[in-house]
Amino acid sequence: MEQRLHAWFSENGRDLPWRRTRDAYAILVSEVMLQQTQVDRVVPRYLAWLERWPTVESLAAASAADVIREWQGLGYNRRALNLHRAARHLAKQGWPDDLTELPGVGPYTSAAIRRFALDDDVLPVDVNVERVLRRTGASFSSAAAQALMDLGATICLARIPRCGRCPLATMCPSRGTREDPERKQGPFEGSFRQRRAATLRLVAESSRNLETLDDEAVCSLERDGLVIVEADVVALPS
């Protein structure tokens, strides 16, 4: 089954910029950006980010305010602060043996960095990979990581799998199986998330008087460290 998967991937694998590097910092950036954000949205932002901050040291030297501004539009802005804090940790102390010691790095992100940057024999299991493993009931080596990701993202879809195009279909015990989509987050339009994003965007443009802003959104952003409030003036952290 793995041989078939590799043959399919050699013809159909996605050409993604973070697949052309073994730089651990670049892969960290890509993995943090890809958390809850679609690949097509990430690609241009990833390239722009690395053009501006090509190394751990350059990002560590940046201000939190500039990092938050650069992140605007990607959503889940706490990821930007985590990435910035991780860079400062790395610039001072280097890469830890346990990558989950870094802010914002959980078991999956740690495994992805180890596999794609350090060539460790570990299989990162995201939602797409988990689905392929569960449906096929097969075991795959760590060398199949990217192929599994692409198969799960483009063919072995949750709701309507494209079994007619799957290289593993004839060997798959779950062929034709459909799954109810996971419960999605509510619509962004009109949500508190939208209010937070709009408030942060205003503050990113310039410091604002608290009375001119959504007070509830400001409180939430302040708790996350995305803004600071001093003398009723709301600004980005330095």
C-alpha positions in Angstrom: 0.0 0.0 0.0 2.8 2.4 0.8 4.5 1.7 -2.6 1.2 2.7 -4.3 1.0 5.8 -2.2 4.6 6.9 -3.1 3.9 6.3 -6.8 0.8 8.5 -6.6 2.6 11.2 -4.7 5.5 11.4 -7.2 2.9 12.4 -9.8 0.4 14.3 -7.7 2.2 15.8 -4.7 1.7 19.5 -4.0 4.6 21.8 -4.7 4.7 23.8 -1.4 7.5 26.2 -0.5 8.2 24.7 2.9 8.8 21.3 1.2 11.9 22.8 -0.4 13.8 23.4 2.8 15.2 21.6 5.8 15.5 24.8 7.8 13.9 24.1 11.1 12.9 27.8 11.6 11.2 27.9 8.2 9.3 24.7 8.9 8.3 26.1 12.3 6.8 29.2 10.7 4.9 27.1 8.1 3.5 24.7 10.7 2.3 27.5 13.0 0.7 29.3 10.1 -1.0 26.1 8.9 -2.7 25.7 12.2 -6.4 26.3 11.4 -5.6 28.1 8.2 -5.9 26.8 4.6 -2.8 26.1 2.6 -3.6 28.5 -0.2 -3.9 31.4 2.2 -0.7 30.5 4.0 1.7 30.2 1.0 2.0 34.0 0.1 2.1 35.0 3.8 4.8 32.4 4.5 6.9 33.7 1.7 6.5 37.3 2.8 7.2 36.4 6.4 10.5 34.7 5.5 11.5 37.5 3.3 11.1 39.9 6.2 12.4 37.7 8.9 14.6 34.9 7.3 16.1 33.7 10.5 15.2 33.0 14.1 17.5 35.8 15.2 15.8 38.4 12.9 12.4 37.5 14.2 13.6 37.5 17.8 14.9 41.0 17.3 11.5 42.3 15.9 9.0 44.0 18.1 5.8 42.2 19.1 3.9 45.0 17.5 5.5 44.4 14.1 4.9 40.7 14.4 1.2 41.2 15.1 0.9 43.7 12.2 2.6 41.2 9.8 0.2 38.5 10.9 -3.0 40.5 10.3 -5.4 38.5 8.1 -4.2 35.0 9.1 -6.5 34.9 12.1 -5.9 33.4 15.6 -3.4 36.1 16.3 -2.1 34.5 19.5 -0.2 32.2 17.1 1.9 35.3 16.1 2.9 36.0 19.7 3.7 32.3 20.3 5.9 32.2 17.2 7.7 35.4 18.3 8.2 34.1 21.8 9.5 30.8 20.4 12.0 32.7 18.3 13.2 34.7 21.3 13.6 31.4 23.2 15.6 29.8 20.4 17.8 32.9 19.9 18.8 32.7 23.5 18.9 29.0 24.3 18.9 27.2 21.0 16.6 24.3 20.0 15.5 22.2 23.0 15.5 18.4 22.9 11.8 18.5 23.6 10.3 20.9 21.1 7.0 21.1 23.0 8.9 23.4 25.4 8.5 26.1 22.8 5.5 28.4 23.0 2.7 27.2 20.7 4.4 23.9 19.8 2.4 20.8 20.6 3.0 17.2 19.8 2.0 17.4 16.2 4.0 20.5 15.4 7.0 19.0 17.2 6.7 15.8 15.2 6.4 17.8 11.9 9.6 19.7 12.7 11.5 16.6 13.6 10.4 14.7 10.5 10.8 17.5 7.9 13.7 19.4 9.3 15.7 16.9 11.3 14.8 13.7 9.4 13.8 11.9 12.5 11.9 8.6 12.1 8.5 9.9 13.3 5.2 10.2 11.6 3.4 13.5 12.2 -0.4 12.7 12.4 -2.7 15.6 11.6 -6.4 15.3 10.9 -5.8 14.3 7.3 -3.2 11.7 8.1 -5.3 10.3 11.0 -8.3 9.8 8.6 -6.2 7.9 6.0 -4.7 5.7 8.7 -8.1 5.0 10.3 -9.8 4.2 7.0 -7.1 2.0 5.5 -6.2 0.3 8.8 -2.6 0.2 7.4 0.8 1.2 8.8 3.0 3.6 7.0 6.6 4.7 7.6 7.6 8.2 8.4 8.8 8.5 4.8 5.2 8.6 3.7 4.3 11.6 5.8 3.9 14.2 3.1 2.1 11.7 0.8 -0.4 10.9 3.5 -1.0 14.6 4.1 -1.7 15.2 0.5 -3.9 12.1 0.1 -6.0 13.1 3.1 -6.2 16.8 1.9 -7.1 16.2 -1.7 -8.6 12.6 -2.1 -9.5 10.9 1.2 -11.9 13.7 2.2 -14.1 13.3 5.2 -17.5 14.0 3.8 -17.2 13.0 0.1 -14.0 10.9 -0.4 -12.8 10.7 -4.0 -12.3 6.9 -3.9 -12.4 6.7 -7.7 -9.1 8.6 -7.8 -7.5 7.1 -4.8 -4.4 4.9 -5.4 -5.3 2.8 -2.3 -9.0 2.2 -3.1 -8.7 -1.4 -4.2 -7.0 -2.3 -0.9 -9.0 0.0 1.4 -11.7 -1.6 3.6 -13.4 1.7 4.0 -13.9 2.4 0.3 -17.0 4.6 -0.3 -17.4 5.4 3.4 -18.6 8.9 4.2 -18.4 10.7 7.5 -20.4 13.5 9.0 -18.2 16.6 9.0 -16.8 17.6 12.3 -18.7 20.3 14.1 -17.4 23.6 12.7 -17.0 26.8 14.5 -19.8 29.3 14.1 -19.8 31.8 11.2 -17.2 34.6 11.5 -19.6 37.3 10.3 -21.2 38.9 13.3 -19.2 36.9 15.8 -17.1 38.0 18.7 -14.1 36.7 16.8 -14.9 39.3 14.1 -15.2 42.0 16.7 -11.8 41.1 18.2 -10.3 41.1 14.7 -11.7 44.4 13.8 -10.6 45.9 17.1 -7.1 44.6 16.7 -6.9 45.9 13.2 -7.7 49.4 14.4 -5.1 49.3 17.1 -2.5 47.9 14.7 -3.1 51.0 12.5 -2.5 53.3 15.5 -3.0 53.6 19.2 -6.6 54.4 20.1 -8.5 55.8 23.1 -10.3 53.0 24.9 -13.7 54.8 24.7 -13.6 54.6 20.9 -13.2 50.8 20.9 -15.2 47.7 21.6 -14.5 47.4 25.4 -15.3 43.7 25.6 -13.0 42.9 22.6 -10.2 45.0 24.1 -10.4 43.1 27.4 -10.2 39.8 25.6 -7.2 41.0 23.5 -5.5 42.3 26.6 -5.8 39.0 28.3 -4.1 37.3 25.3 -1.3 39.8 25.4 -2.2 41.2 22.0 -2.8 44.8 23.2 -1.8 46.8 26.3 -4.0 49.4 27.9 -2.3 52.3 29.7 -4.1 55.5 30.8 -7.1 54.5 28.7 -5.0 54.3 25.6 -4.9 50.9 23.7 -1.8 50.0 21.8 0.1 47.0 20.6 2.8 45.5 22.9 6.3 46.7 22.2 
